[in-house]
Amino acid sequence: MSMPIAGMIAWAVIGIAGLLFPLKMAVTILILGVSVIFPLALPIARMRNEQLTSRANPLARLMGASVLMVNLLWALHIPLYLKAPSFVPLSVGIGLGLHWIVYSWIIDHPLGYRHAIGRTVGLVAAWFAFPSNPVTACAAVVVAAYVVTLVEMARRTPSLSSEVSVATQVPHHRIQ
C-alpha cells in the first residue's frame, strides 16, 4: 500500500499546484511531483513494515519490469511537455497508471484493472471537462482512483502476502 499512498500524496500536491500556478509551471511541478512517488514510498514502506522491492521474487521483478515499461512513455511525455503541455496531465496520468493491470494479474484480483480503467476513463473525462485547468482536474481523478483502490486493498482478503510467496516461488495458478 505504500506506493499508492505515496502516489496519492504526490498527486494531491500536484492538484494544488494546478490551482496556484500557470499551466506550464503546474505541469513542471507535475513532472517533478511524479518523480518523487517511489522515493516517498520508501519511508512509508518502512513505517508500515512493508517490503517494497524484491529481487528474489519473480512476481516482484515482473512488477518492476512493468514499471520500467510505463516509464518508457517519458519519450512521449517530454515532447508533449515541450510542444503541448496541456496534454501532459492526461498522458502522465494514464501512462503511470498502466502498471496496475500487471498488478491485478499478479495478485489475481480485479482491483488493479478497475484502477487502471477507471483512472483512464476519469482522466479523459476530466481533461475534456476542465480544459482551463487540466492539471488539477486530472490530479483530482488520480487521487480519487488511489483513494478507492486503497480502500479496496485494505478491505480485501486474503492478503497479498498469503497469495505470493515471499521467497522465489510463483503461485501455482500463475505457471500453468
C-alpha positions as CSV (number, residue, x, y, z in Angstrom):
1,M,0.0,0.0,0.0
2,S,3.0,2.3,0.3
3,M,3.2,3.1,-3.4
4,P,-0.4,4.1,-3.8
5,I,-0.2,6.1,-0.6
6,A,2.8,8.0,-1.9
7,G,1.1,8.4,-5.3
8,M,-2.0,9.9,-3.7
9,I,0.1,12.4,-1.7
10,A,2.2,13.4,-4.7
11,W,-0.9,13.8,-7.0
12,A,-2.7,15.8,-4.2
13,V,0.2,18.3,-4.1
14,I,0.2,18.4,-8.0
15,G,-3.5,19.2,-7.9
16,I,-2.9,22.1,-5.5
17,A,-0.1,23.4,-7.7
18,G,-2.5,23.4,-10.6
19,L,-4.7,25.8,-8.7
20,L,-1.8,28.1,-7.7
21,F,0.4,28.3,-10.8
22,P,0.0,28.9,-14.6
23,L,-0.2,25.8,-16.8
24,K,3.5,25.5,-17.7
25,M,4.7,25.8,-14.1
26,A,2.0,23.4,-12.9
27,V,3.0,20.9,-15.5
28,T,6.6,21.3,-14.5
29,I,5.5,20.6,-10.9
30,L,3.5,17.6,-12.1
31,I,6.7,16.1,-13.7
32,L,8.7,16.7,-10.6
33,G,5.9,15.5,-8.4
34,V,5.5,12.1,-10.0
35,S,9.3,11.6,-9.8
36,V,9.1,11.6,-6.0
37,I,6.5,8.9,-5.7
38,F,9.0,6.0,-5.4
39,P,11.4,7.8,-3.0
40,L,8.4,8.9,-0.9
41,A,7.1,5.3,-0.8
42,L,10.4,4.1,0.7
43,P,9.9,5.7,4.1
44,I,6.2,5.0,4.1
45,A,7.0,1.3,3.5
46,R,9.5,1.3,6.4
47,M,6.8,2.9,8.7
48,R,4.3,0.3,7.5
49,N,6.8,-2.6,7.8
50,E,6.3,-3.4,4.1
51,Q,8.9,-4.8,1.7
52,L,8.6,-2.5,-1.3
53,T,11.0,-4.3,-3.6
54,S,12.4,-7.8,-4.0
55,R,14.9,-9.3,-6.4
56,A,14.2,-12.8,-5.2
57,N,10.5,-12.9,-6.1
58,P,9.9,-13.2,-9.8
59,L,6.5,-11.5,-9.5
60,A,8.1,-8.5,-7.9
61,R,10.6,-8.5,-10.8
62,L,7.6,-8.6,-13.2
63,M,6.1,-5.6,-11.4
64,G,9.4,-3.8,-11.7
65,A,9.6,-4.6,-15.4
66,S,6.1,-3.2,-15.9
67,V,7.1,0.0,-14.1
68,L,10.1,0.3,-16.4
69,M,7.7,-0.2,-19.4
70,V,5.4,2.6,-18.1
71,N,8.4,4.9,-17.6
72,L,9.5,4.4,-21.2
73,L,6.4,6.6,-22.0
74,W,8.5,9.6,-20.9
75,A,9.7,9.5,-24.6
76,L,6.1,10.7,-25.3
77,H,5.6,12.9,-22.2
78,I,8.7,15.0,-22.7
79,P,7.8,16.1,-26.3
80,L,4.3,16.8,-25.1
81,Y,5.7,19.0,-22.3
82,L,7.7,20.9,-24.8
83,K,5.1,21.3,-27.5
84,A,1.7,20.8,-25.9
85,P,1.9,21.0,-22.1
86,S,-1.9,20.8,-21.6
87,F,-1.7,17.2,-22.7
88,V,0.9,16.2,-20.1
89,P,-1.6,15.7,-17.2
90,L,-3.6,13.3,-19.4
91,S,-0.6,11.4,-20.8
92,V,1.3,11.1,-17.5
93,G,-1.9,10.3,-15.6
94,I,-2.8,7.5,-17.9
95,G,0.7,6.3,-18.6
96,L,1.7,6.0,-14.9
97,G,-1.4,4.0,-14.2
98,L,-0.9,1.3,-16.7
99,H,1.1,-0.9,-14.4
100,W,-2.0,-1.6,-12.3
101,I,-3.1,-4.1,-15.0
102,V,0.0,-6.2,-14.3
103,Y,-0.5,-5.8,-10.5
104,S,-4.0,-7.2,-10.9
105,W,-2.7,-10.2,-12.8
106,I,0.0,-10.8,-10.1
107,I,-2.5,-10.7,-7.2
108,D,-5.2,-12.4,-9.2
109,H,-7.7,-9.8,-8.2
110,P,-9.6,-7.2,-10.3
111,L,-8.8,-4.1,-8.2
112,G,-5.8,-3.1,-10.5
113,Y,-8.0,-3.5,-13.6
114,R,-10.6,-1.3,-12.0
115,H,-8.0,1.3,-11.0
116,A,-6.4,1.5,-14.5
117,I,-9.6,1.6,-16.4
118,G,-11.4,3.9,-14.0
119,R,-8.4,6.2,-13.9
120,T,-8.1,6.3,-17.7
121,V,-11.8,7.0,-18.3
122,G,-11.9,9.6,-15.5
123,L,-8.8,11.3,-16.8
124,V,-10.2,11.6,-20.3
125,A,-13.5,12.9,-19.0
126,A,-11.8,15.4,-16.6
127,W,-9.3,16.6,-19.3
128,F,-12.2,17.4,-21.7
129,A,-14.5,18.8,-19.0
130,F,-12.0,21.2,-17.5
131,P,-9.7,22.4,-20.3
132,S,-8.8,25.6,-18.4
133,N,-7.2,23.6,-15.6
134,P,-6.2,20.1,-16.8
135,V,-3.5,19.7,-14.0
136,T,-5.9,20.0,-11.1
137,A,-8.7,18.1,-12.9
138,C,-6.5,15.2,-13.8
139,A,-4.8,15.2,-10.4
140,A,-8.3,15.0,-8.7
141,V,-9.1,11.9,-10.8
142,V,-5.8,10.2,-9.9
143,V,-6.2,11.0,-6.2
144,A,-9.8,9.6,-6.3
145,A,-8.6,6.5,-8.0
146,Y,-6.0,6.0,-5.3
147,V,-8.5,6.5,-2.5
148,V,-10.9,3.9,-4.0
149,T,-8.0,1.5,-4.6
150,L,-6.5,1.9,-1.1
151,V,-9.9,1.3,0.5
152,E,-10.3,-1.8,-1.6
153,M,-6.8,-3.0,-0.9
154,A,-7.3,-2.5,2.9
155,R,-10.6,-4.5,2.8
156,R,-9.7,-7.4,0.6
157,T,-8.7,-10.8,1.8
158,P,-6.7,-12.8,1.5
159,S,-3.7,-10.5,1.8
160,L,-1.1,-10.3,-0.9
161,S,1.4,-12.0,1.4
162,S,-0.7,-15.1,1.5
163,E,-1.1,-15.2,-2.3
164,V,2.5,-14.6,-3.3
165,S,5.4,-16.5,-1.8
166,V,7.9,-14.2,-0.1
167,A,10.8,-16.3,-1.4
168,T,11.1,-17.2,-5.1
169,Q,8.1,-19.3,-5.8
170,V,5.4,-18.3,-8.2
171,P,1.9,-19.2,-7.2
172,H,0.9,-22.4,-8.9
173,H,-2.0,-20.8,-10.8
174,R,0.4,-18.4,-12.4
175,I,2.7,-21.0,-14.0
176,Q,0.1,-23.0,-15.9
